[in-house]
Amino acid sequence: MNSYTLHITLYDLLFFGAIFIGLAFVLLLTFVKSINLAANRLLSLALFIMILWMMRILAIDIRLETYLPRWDRVPMQFLLTLGPLIYFYVLKITRPAYQIGWRDLLHFTPLLIEQAAFLVEVREGVNLDVATYRTPTFRLLNPVMQLLIFISIIIYLYRAYQLIQNFYSRLQPVLMDRSLLEFRWLRRLIVATAVLWLLWIAYATVDYFGYPNQSEIHIYYPFYIFFVVIIIWTAAAAFLKPQAGMMMVTQSPVPKLLPTIDHREKGIWLKKAMETNQYFLDPELSLSSLAEKLGLTSHELSRIINTVLKKSFSDFVNEYRVRDVAIKMHDPAYSHITLLGIAFESGFNSKATFNRIFKQVTGKSPVEYKALQKKEVLSYNLRRYPQQAAIISNHETTPRWSNGKLNRNYMFRNYLKTAWRNLLKNAFYSALNIAGLTMGLAVGILVLLWVQDELSFDSSYKKAKDIYRLELWGGTGNNRQIFTIGVAPIGSFSKQQLPAIQDYARLTGNSDYSLYKYKDKVFGDENAVYADPSLFSMFDLDLIKGNKAKPFTDDNSVVITQKTAEKFFGDQDPIGKVITGDDKINLTVSGVIPDIPKNSSMQYDMVMPISFHFKQQLALKNDLSNNFGFLNYITFLQIKPGSDLNKLAKQITGVHVSHSPGDTDADYLLLPLTKMHLYNADMSDNGITTVRIFVVIAVLILVIACINYVNLSTARSMLRAKEISMRKIIGAARMHLFMQFIIETALLFIIAAVFAVVLIYLLMPVFNKVSGKDMAFNLSDYHVWLLLLTAIAATLAASSIYPALLLSSFEPLKALKGKISAGIGDVLFRKILVVTQFTFSIILIIGTIVITGQLNFIRTTGVGYDKTHVITFWMRDMDKHYDAVKAELLKQPGVLGVTRSNQNIIHFQGFTGDVDWDGRDPKQNIIMHPIVVDRDLVSFFKMKLVAGTSFTGGKMDTAHYILNETAIKEMGIKNPVGKRFRMGGTTGTIIGVVKNFHYSSMKEKIAPSIFWFSPQLLNKIYIKTTGTDAPKVLAAAEKQFKQYNGQYPFGYAFLDDMFNYMYQSEQREGTLFTDFAAIAIFISCLGLLGLAAYTAQVRTREIGVRKVLGASVSGIVRLLARDFIKLVLIAIAIAAPLAWYFMYKWLQNFAYKIDITWWVFVLAGGMAILIAFITISFQAVKAALTNPVKSLRSE
């Protein structure tokens, strides 16, 4: 069988990665200050549009509509704006002074066409109840829109290319090569984009005209990936080259050297050009490059330097560099920079060269020269030291770090070593990050495993996409409801008359036999069903043993699962073995099938032929072959792919009505097998909302963990500014620093991932117990690896890129001078992340409070009868001796009462529409839920009669009925007692009206019910006892049961437990919500603790000064906590309406529910503030108690 894998492919992983990386660059280009900020924001908008497009493609591929219907109605395609945005981006970087005006917005008017087409598609999708991308209009307009997008992008790319060419033409000829290098990356990307679009339109044309409606979207995936890669590449280049286009227009023009001037004037001209443009600051300056800048030949420049200035080229350049170093030594602005840093800024490229040249020129070493400056004020006169300097014929350049000159393995080892040292050096912050990421990854992956298990239900069957469960609308007005069971003949008649139906299979529960024996082995309550032989072929249940073509050899054969075979027969061959059912029938094992998958909605151990069941019913004069009034069968249909399901459902309804004309209210629905677990037949919620909530929770917890890392990394970036600057000064390129920080993050994530895997193994049993699952975290399963790597890769990408780019972007000189500080954008970004973090946490807290309140409401609200300490079980053969059993039980101490019925009082199973009464509208059809009761059941459960009397046990009671208030209201009769009422073939009288009570889940409104009296049908006993006497009463009940049922195992239940079990899923949701909220708060507090520690560290001097001036500990705590509490208050304001909306939607699943009152938000907000304050206070008090003398001295 094929397993369900959330439909994630390798392309989907690439899409996920591209989306996370792209969003990171969108934030960077939008918020990080740079020279080209306005242009970068245009590019970020273009990138965001591409990401939206990619998200749409990804949503279609992973079939998002399965668990998020109508997402396709959200506008996510704005590709007609892509070309203009790229054009205006190039315009802003080539002409920074250009201001975009209102007239320029006309370039974006084609977007109106695109959105108008989208609205038409949405409208048609709503009318046809299909996704917008599956409507005929979409198929018609999509090729046209793609052509328009292609034309728009090609035109604007051409215009952008022209802008770059025009930019070149405005520059001085001597700068042409340099400008070409500056914009070569952009030209290449524009050309690559144009070529890719040309290839795409050619490919799409061949596909559209050559293979109409045959190809799927997957064939375009490589193009989509390349499109996004190019845009992200452009964004990265734009972010890493913020000066592109700017330095080109700020260069001072070099005056032209006139050929008529003499040699002396040439020397003056050369010095002036050198001083004006400070060419000596270029560490890679050479004779040829300087000549090119000056518009001279290398030979002519060399002659001027040698003959006019009487110097070598090296001496000429180095004297300017030495002079610049000496000037900066005097400048207080450079007091924070080391001598080596000043030397590198002045154009030197190595320490040895600097020391040697400086001493040759000044006669002193740099250290001696600087020490002398402190003792006396010297006027610097540039002079030659008496010793002759050697002529340096070749200019030295800084060794560049390239793959050709350095061993990659060595560099990688160095990166790892440095990353490991940083982790150990900052052990406290590393521990916080690892703890948060470990917890986030572990819990996030556990939740996603749970989601994957839920979504995988019934998807393992090969023909799952073609199989549908036939369900039936029944009733009229407010009483209309959906039935999962239907009539027996509808499948066979529909297959005969409707070609779209390829096959059908019927199932019904086997309640005829409940005790099975093989020799001396006895088993009770086996999960047995009756089914058609087609069940095995439709659901590809291949027989391990037996005849695959003929699973049942005769009507007395049975097919069992492998587990059941082992239980009955051990290692023996089960084929041909005989199992006895209730000592009445012999069943011969004709086949063995694999155990039913755990993620299947159909669970059974034994399958008997439904033909045998039909024979039994026929013996009871119930011919099911043409009975359209007996609903007791689940029918599955295998339908031809591409069939119109709505039309087919109406045709099936027509088949039913043609055989049963009175069922005018019948209306069939087709529920896909793959949606059976989470949806009702009308596509209403049957669990999918919980799955969606858990997906959101998993993402939120992972996001909160990522936010922790990003916040701590960016906040502490200021403390690493000097380290980064020194790395840059000694030759580290930005890309190397970027890789260093990426590897630091990756190392931390690897450690966290290892801990997370261990934690998942440890938590899995607990999680299974809480969630009611039986999942396994098996690393040999590639689906687990796929989920694991997707979660880790997504969080790694989301967490690492922004901190790495921020850290690698520091300017060395500003950092070493101490002039660098966190920009407003960076601080605001961190505040936004903290607010986001606590918003998520507060939403989970509010959700926990509401869910807990609703569950308490269910438990504490009266159900309309007394169910405490009531034991119940099926009597089997004991029912024939009920009066004797009841008399014996009532003698036992602690037995307060005994009664009986034909089904469970907690949840009625039966229903009927075959009812009539005086004054009934012929068009009215009410579905009622009957239950057969004993004469004292009403008093036993302390139910209240609002009118009439109860049963007396006399013979006349078989024609008496007691109805509930809802039934009387739906029937529309007044003074019902004494009125005629018919159910089935029995016409009688209404003798009483019982007050409404809950006999089903509180998610459902109380439906009409009927009490009627028929002693021969009563087989379920109820025994009322006390809490202390329950064990003795159970022993007495078991004794009576064994007396009449022999070997049959005694099984019982308490009504309280059965009631709680009915809300088990909600209780699990409440428990999981509470746990998730606690985990989210814990992870958020880890991040808040780190930020508080960092804040206290950077404000050490301020705290010390305040304490010296008399500040109290509480005042300092308030000072440090105030800013964080403000952020939490903002988070509360954002979270409250969001949480109200989500919880309001969740409560709509209950017919009886609590109100979401104001105190819920106050309590959640108060908890968040208290937790945040306690977390912050730990570091705040620690900082406030520090000796101010010590803190000021350390500063």
URPE-V156662 format. One record per pair of residues at least 12 apart in sequence whose C-alpha atoms are under 6 Angstrom apart, sorted by sequence separation. I is the first residue (numbers start at 0). J is the second residue. If there is no record, write none. Layout:
I_J ; I_J
//
This chain:
28_40 ; 470_482 ; 575_587 ; 576_588 ; 977_989 ; 470_483 ; 490_503 ; 575_588 ; 912_925 ; 976_989 ; 977_990 ; 574_588 ; 652_666 ; 912_926 ; 976_990 ; 28_43 ; 574_589 ; 652_667 ; 911_926 ; 976_991 ; 120_136 ; 911_927 ; 934_950 ; 120_137 ; 910_927 ; 934_951 ; 25_43 ; 509_527 ; 910_928 ; 934_952 ; 509_528 ; 648_667 ; 909_928 ; 508_528 ; 648_668 ; 507_528 ; 362_384 ; 507_529 ; 360_383 ; 506_529 ; 51_75 ; 52_76 ; 360_384 ; 506_530 ; 320_345 ; 359_384 ; 505_530 ; 505_531 ; 80_107 ; 504_531 ; 959_987 ; 961_989 ; 504_533 ; 958_987 ; 959_988 ; 960_989 ; 961_990 ; 963_992 ; 504_534 ; 556_586 ; 557_587 ; 558_588 ; 561_591 ; 901_931 ; 959_989 ; 960_990 ; 961_991 ; 962_992 ; 963_993 ; 964_994 ; 79_110 ; 555_586 ; 556_587 ; 557_588 ; 558_589 ; 560_591 ; 561_592 ; 900_931 ; 961_992 ; 963_994 ; 964_995 ; 18_50 ; 556_588 ; 557_589 ; 558_590 ; 559_591 ; 560_592 ; 561_593 ; 900_932 ; 963_995 ; 556_589 ; 558_591 ; 560_593 ; 561_594 ; 1131_1164 ; 560_594 ; 899_933 ; 45_81 ; 279_316 ; 898_936 ; 45_84 ; 966_1007 ; 965_1007 ; 41_84 ; 947_990 ; 948_991 ; 545_589 ; 560_604 ; 947_991 ; 545_590 ; 559_604 ; 946_991 ; 963_1008 ; 42_88 ; 544_590 ; 559_605 ; 946_992 ; 962_1008 ; 41_88 ; 544_591 ; 558_605 ; 945_992 ; 962_1009 ; 543_591 ; 558_606 ; 944_992 ; 945_993 ; 961_1009 ; 72_121 ; 348_397 ; 542_591 ; 543_592 ; 557_606 ; 944_993 ; 945_994 ; 961_1010 ; 38_88 ; 542_592 ; 557_607 ; 943_993 ; 944_994 ; 960_1010 ; 943_994 ; 960_1011 ; 38_91 ; 554_608 ; 6_61 ; 744_799 ; 957_1012 ; 956_1012 ; 957_1013 ; 554_611 ; 741_799 ; 517_578 ; 181_243 ; 516_578 ; 516_579 ; 740_803 ; 916_979 ; 1116_1179 ; 282_346 ; 515_579 ; 916_980 ; 280_345 ; 281_346 ; 282_347 ; 515_580 ; 915_980 ; 280_346 ; 282_348 ; 514_580 ; 737_803 ; 915_981 ; 514_581 ; 914_981 ; 512_580 ; 914_982 ; 79_148 ; 82_151 ; 86_155 ; 512_581 ; 913_982 ; 82_152 ; 89_159 ; 737_807 ; 913_983 ; 736_807 ; 1112_1183 ; 82_155 ; 86_159 ; 733_807 ; 865_940 ; 527_603 ; 864_940 ; 526_603 ; 527_604 ; 529_606 ; 864_941 ; 313_391 ; 460_538 ; 526_604 ; 527_605 ; 528_606 ; 529_607 ; 530_608 ; 531_609 ; 864_942 ; 527_606 ; 529_608 ; 530_609 ; 929_1008 ; 931_1010 ; 529_609 ; 927_1007 ; 928_1008 ; 929_1009 ; 930_1010 ; 931_1011 ; 932_1012 ; 927_1008 ; 931_1012 ; 1091_1175 ; 1103_1187 ; 1088_1174 ; 1092_1178 ; 724_811 ; 1103_1190 ; 709_798 ; 713_802 ; 1100_1191 ; 906_998 ; 705_798 ; 721_814 ; 905_998 ; 906_999 ; 720_814 ; 721_815 ; 283_396 ; 901_1017 ; 900_1017 ; 901_1018 ; 901_1019 ; 173_292 ; 710_829 ; 900_1019 ; 899_1019 ; 899_1020 ; 898_1020 ; 899_1021 ; 898_1021 ; 897_1021 ; 507_632 ; 897_1022 ; 506_632 ; 896_1022 ; 506_633 ; 896_1023 ; 505_633 ; 895_1023 ; 505_634 ; 894_1023 ; 895_1024 ; 504_634 ; 894_1024 ; 504_635 ; 893_1024 ; 503_635 ; 503_636 ; 703_836 ; 863_996 ; 502_636 ; 503_637 ; 862_996 ; 502_637 ; 862_997 ; 893_1028 ; 488_624 ; 501_637 ; 488_625 ; 500_637 ; 501_638 ; 500_638 ; 499_638 ; 499_639 ; 878_1018 ; 486_627 ; 456_598 ; 457_599 ; 456_599 ; 486_629 ; 486_630 ; 874_1018 ; 485_630 ; 487_632 ; 873_1018 ; 874_1019 ; 484_630 ; 485_631 ; 486_632 ; 873_1019 ; 1002_1148 ; 1004_1150 ; 484_631 ; 485_632 ; 872_1019 ; 1002_1149 ; 1003_1150 ; 484_632 ; 872_1020 ; 1001_1149 ; 1002_1150 ; 484_633 ; 871_1020 ; 1001_1150 ; 871_1021 ; 1001_1151 ; 93_244 ; 870_1021 ; 92_244 ; 870_1022 ; 869_1022 ; 869_1023 ; 868_1024 ; 868_1025 ; 469_634 ; 468_634 ; 469_635 ; 877_1043 ; 468_635 ; 467_635 ; 876_1044 ; 467_636 ; 466_636 ; 466_637 ; 465_637 ; 465_638 ; 872_1051 ; 871_1051 ; 871_1052 ; 870_1052 ; 870_1053 ; 869_1053 ; 869_1054 ; 866_1054 ; 473_664 ; 473_665 ; 472_665 ; 472_666 ; 471_666 ; 471_667 ; 470_667 ; 470_668 ; 469_668 ; 469_669 ; 468_669 ; 467_669 ; 468_670 ; 467_670 ; 467_671 ; 467_672 ; 466_672 ; 34_241 ; 458_673 ; 457_673 ; 851_1069 ; 850_1069 ; 847_1072 ; 847_1073 ; 844_1076 ; 843_1076 ; 840_1079 ; 840_1080 ; 446_697 ; 443_697 ; 443_701 ; 439_700 ; 439_701 ; 439_704 ; 436_704 ; 435_704 ; 432_708 ; 834_1126 ; 838_1130 ; 842_1134 ; 837_1130 ; 834_1130 ; 838_1134 ; 842_1138 ; 770_1067 ; 437_751 ; 441_755 ; 436_751 ; 433_751 ; 437_755 ; 441_759 ; 845_1163 ; 844_1163 ; 414_739 ; 418_743 ; 707_1086 ; 475_924 ; 474_924 ; 474_925 ; 3_455 ; 474_926 ; 3_458 ; 2_459 ; 1_459 ; 0_459 ; 0_460 ; 336_815 ; 335_815 ; 335_816 ; 435_1082 ; 431_1085 ; 19_797 ; 30_824
//
